[in-house]
Amino acid sequence: MIRLPDMVTVANALLGFTAILMAAIGELNNAAILILVAALADGLDGALARKIEPSVFGLNLDSLADLISFGAAPAVMGYFLIGSFSLAFILPAVYLMCGILRLARFNMSQFEEPGDDEFVGLPITAAGVCVALLVLIAVDSLLLIGAYMILSMLMVSRIRYPKVRNFKILAPVGIVVIIGIIFCYIIGLDAIFCFSWPLLIIIGGYLISPLIMGVYHVFR
């Protein structure tokens, strides 16, 4: 039952688990970087799965891995980053709950609407990457609180997001992420701040892409 895409999916889950451990010992930058690497693994397993006939096993395995890497790991980071104890528990818990609901709805939609070119609600991978990048740029705790609230709502919303599957788009972004991570570890993690901003702009553009498309269709 286990094929090459599934092995990459398991690697995604292990990266997310390691990110949780890093967050627990206070290595939040390393935890955030591991989430970015997990996102690369998530994109790779999707690309491989499209080359091979998709399976129900692979679909459910992917959702379980995504829950660890982009649901639980960002939630644990939020617990350690948000100052107030009550908010430190509630907001990450809400984020995780919305991620679970988002993945459950996605799995159902694959049987009801196979082949759809859009996601209903923000993909949990995009939400997790956004949290990781905000951590890497050392955003203020109040902004982080707002980000968790907005990302949680977007994941369970009915807003439709495009599925980005174009290899000509994904490959350059993946290469930039890999080179940036290697470069930052060579010269020091302080350089991650400059590396994270371009990626945050890209993911921010994706977050508001439904609004941009709506305006485009109105004025077209």
C-alpha positions as CSV (number, residue, x, y, z in Angstrom):
1,M,0.0,0.0,0.0
2,I,2.9,2.4,0.7
3,R,4.3,4.1,-2.4
4,L,6.9,6.8,-3.0
5,P,4.4,9.7,-2.5
6,D,3.3,8.1,0.8
7,M,6.9,7.9,2.0
8,V,7.3,11.6,1.3
9,T,4.1,12.2,3.2
10,V,5.5,10.3,6.2
11,A,8.6,12.5,6.0
12,N,6.3,15.6,6.1
13,A,4.8,14.2,9.4
14,L,8.2,13.6,10.9
15,L,9.3,17.1,10.1
16,G,6.2,18.4,11.8
17,F,6.8,16.2,14.8
18,T,10.4,17.5,15.0
19,A,9.1,21.1,14.8
20,I,6.9,20.4,17.8
21,L,9.9,19.1,19.8
22,M,12.0,22.2,18.7
23,A,9.2,24.5,19.8
24,A,9.0,22.8,23.2
25,I,12.7,23.4,23.9
26,G,12.5,27.0,22.8
27,E,14.1,26.6,19.3
28,L,11.3,28.5,17.6
29,N,13.2,29.6,14.5
30,N,14.3,26.0,13.9
31,A,10.7,24.9,14.4
32,A,9.5,27.4,11.9
33,I,12.1,26.4,9.3
34,L,11.1,22.7,9.7
35,I,7.5,23.7,8.9
36,L,8.7,25.3,5.7
37,V,10.6,22.2,4.8
38,A,7.5,20.2,5.6
39,A,5.6,22.4,3.2
40,L,8.1,21.5,0.5
41,A,7.6,17.8,1.3
42,D,3.8,18.3,1.1
43,G,4.2,19.9,-2.4
44,L,6.5,17.1,-3.5
45,D,4.2,14.3,-2.4
46,G,1.3,16.0,-4.2
47,A,3.3,16.3,-7.4
48,L,4.4,12.6,-7.2
49,A,0.8,11.5,-6.4
50,R,-0.4,13.2,-9.6
51,K,2.1,11.2,-11.6
52,I,0.8,8.0,-10.1
53,E,-2.9,7.0,-9.6
54,P,-4.1,8.7,-6.4
55,S,-5.3,6.4,-3.6
56,V,-7.7,6.8,-0.7
57,F,-4.8,5.6,1.6
58,G,-2.6,8.4,0.3
59,L,-5.3,11.0,0.6
60,N,-6.0,10.2,4.3
61,L,-2.3,9.8,5.1
62,D,-1.6,13.3,3.6
63,S,-4.3,14.9,5.8
64,L,-2.9,13.2,8.9
65,A,0.6,14.5,8.1
66,D,-0.7,18.0,7.4
67,L,-2.5,18.0,10.7
68,I,0.8,17.4,12.5
69,S,3.0,19.8,10.4
70,F,0.6,22.7,9.7
71,G,-1.9,22.3,12.5
72,A,-0.3,21.0,15.7
73,A,3.2,22.4,15.1
74,P,2.0,26.0,14.5
75,A,-0.4,25.7,17.4
76,V,2.4,24.6,19.8
77,M,4.6,27.5,18.6
78,G,1.7,29.9,19.3
79,Y,1.4,28.6,22.8
80,F,5.0,29.5,23.6
81,L,4.9,32.8,21.7
82,I,1.7,34.4,23.0
83,G,2.2,36.1,26.4
84,S,-1.1,35.8,28.1
85,F,-1.8,32.3,29.4
86,S,-5.5,32.2,28.5
87,L,-4.9,33.5,25.0
88,A,-1.8,31.3,24.7
89,F,-4.1,28.3,25.2
90,I,-7.3,29.4,23.5
91,L,-6.1,30.8,20.2
92,P,-3.8,27.9,19.2
93,A,-6.5,25.5,20.3
94,V,-9.0,27.3,18.0
95,Y,-6.5,27.3,15.2
96,L,-5.9,23.5,15.6
97,M,-9.7,22.9,15.8
98,C,-10.3,24.9,12.6
99,G,-7.4,23.0,10.9
100,I,-9.0,19.6,11.8
101,L,-12.4,20.8,10.5
102,R,-10.7,22.1,7.3
103,L,-9.0,18.8,6.6
104,A,-12.1,16.7,7.3
105,R,-14.1,18.9,4.9
106,F,-11.4,18.6,2.3
107,N,-11.4,14.8,2.5
108,M,-15.2,14.7,2.1
109,S,-15.0,17.0,-0.9
110,Q,-12.6,14.7,-2.7
111,F,-15.4,12.1,-2.9
112,E,-18.2,14.6,-3.6
113,E,-16.4,16.9,-6.1
114,P,-13.4,15.1,-7.5
115,G,-11.2,17.1,-9.9
116,D,-12.2,20.5,-8.6
117,D,-9.6,23.2,-9.3
118,E,-10.3,25.2,-6.1
119,F,-10.1,24.7,-2.4
120,V,-13.0,25.6,-0.2
121,G,-11.4,27.5,2.7
122,L,-7.7,28.4,3.1
123,P,-5.5,25.3,2.8
124,I,-4.0,24.3,6.2
125,T,-0.5,24.2,4.5
126,A,-0.8,27.9,3.6
127,A,-1.9,28.7,7.1
128,G,0.9,26.8,8.7
129,V,3.5,28.4,6.4
130,C,2.1,31.9,7.2
131,V,2.5,31.3,11.0
132,A,6.1,30.0,10.5
133,L,7.1,33.0,8.4
134,L,5.5,35.4,11.0
135,V,7.6,33.7,13.7
136,L,10.8,34.0,11.6
137,I,10.3,37.7,11.1
138,A,9.7,38.0,14.9
139,V,6.3,39.7,14.5
140,D,4.8,41.4,17.6
141,S,2.6,39.1,19.7
142,L,-0.5,41.3,19.1
143,L,-0.1,40.8,15.3
144,L,0.5,37.1,15.9
145,I,-2.8,36.9,17.8
146,G,-4.6,38.6,15.0
147,A,-3.0,36.2,12.5
148,Y,-4.1,33.1,14.4
149,M,-7.7,34.5,14.5
150,I,-7.8,35.4,10.8
151,L,-6.2,32.2,9.6
152,S,-8.6,30.1,11.7
153,M,-11.6,31.8,10.2
154,L,-10.2,31.5,6.7
155,M,-9.6,27.8,7.0
156,V,-13.3,27.1,7.9
157,S,-14.7,29.7,5.6
158,R,-16.5,29.1,2.3
159,I,-14.0,31.3,0.4
160,R,-12.6,29.5,-2.6
161,Y,-8.8,29.4,-3.1
162,P,-7.1,28.3,-6.3
163,K,-5.1,25.1,-6.4
164,V,-1.6,26.1,-7.4
165,R,-0.2,23.1,-9.4
166,N,1.8,24.8,-12.1
167,F,5.3,23.3,-11.8
168,K,6.8,26.5,-13.4
169,I,5.5,28.4,-10.3
170,L,6.1,25.8,-7.6
171,A,9.6,24.7,-8.7
172,P,11.2,28.2,-8.5
173,V,9.6,28.9,-5.1
174,G,10.8,25.6,-3.8
175,I,14.3,26.2,-5.0
176,V,14.4,29.7,-3.4
177,V,13.2,28.2,-0.1
178,I,15.9,25.5,-0.1
179,I,18.7,27.8,-1.1
180,G,17.5,30.4,1.5
181,I,17.5,27.9,4.3
182,I,20.9,26.5,3.5
183,F,22.3,30.0,3.1
184,C,20.9,31.1,6.5
185,Y,22.4,28.1,8.3
186,I,25.7,28.8,6.7
187,I,25.9,32.5,7.7
188,G,23.6,32.4,10.8
189,L,19.9,32.3,11.5
190,D,19.8,36.1,11.9
191,A,19.7,36.3,8.1
192,I,16.4,34.4,8.1
193,F,14.6,37.7,8.6
194,C,15.6,39.0,5.1
195,F,14.8,35.6,3.6
196,S,11.4,35.3,5.1
197,W,9.9,38.6,3.9
198,P,9.7,37.7,0.2
199,L,8.0,34.4,1.1
200,L,5.6,36.2,3.4
201,I,4.7,38.6,0.6
202,I,4.0,35.6,-1.7
203,I,1.8,33.8,0.9
204,G,0.1,37.1,1.7
205,G,-0.8,37.5,-2.0
206,Y,-2.3,34.0,-1.9
207,L,-4.4,34.9,1.2
208,I,-6.0,37.8,-0.6
209,S,-6.1,36.2,-4.1
210,P,-9.9,35.6,-3.9
211,L,-10.4,39.3,-3.2
212,I,-8.1,40.2,-6.1
213,M,-10.0,37.8,-8.5
214,G,-13.3,39.1,-7.3
215,V,-12.3,42.7,-8.1
216,Y,-10.9,41.6,-11.4
217,H,-14.2,39.9,-12.4
218,V,-16.2,43.0,-11.4
219,F,-14.2,45.5,-13.4
220,R,-13.3,43.2,-16.3
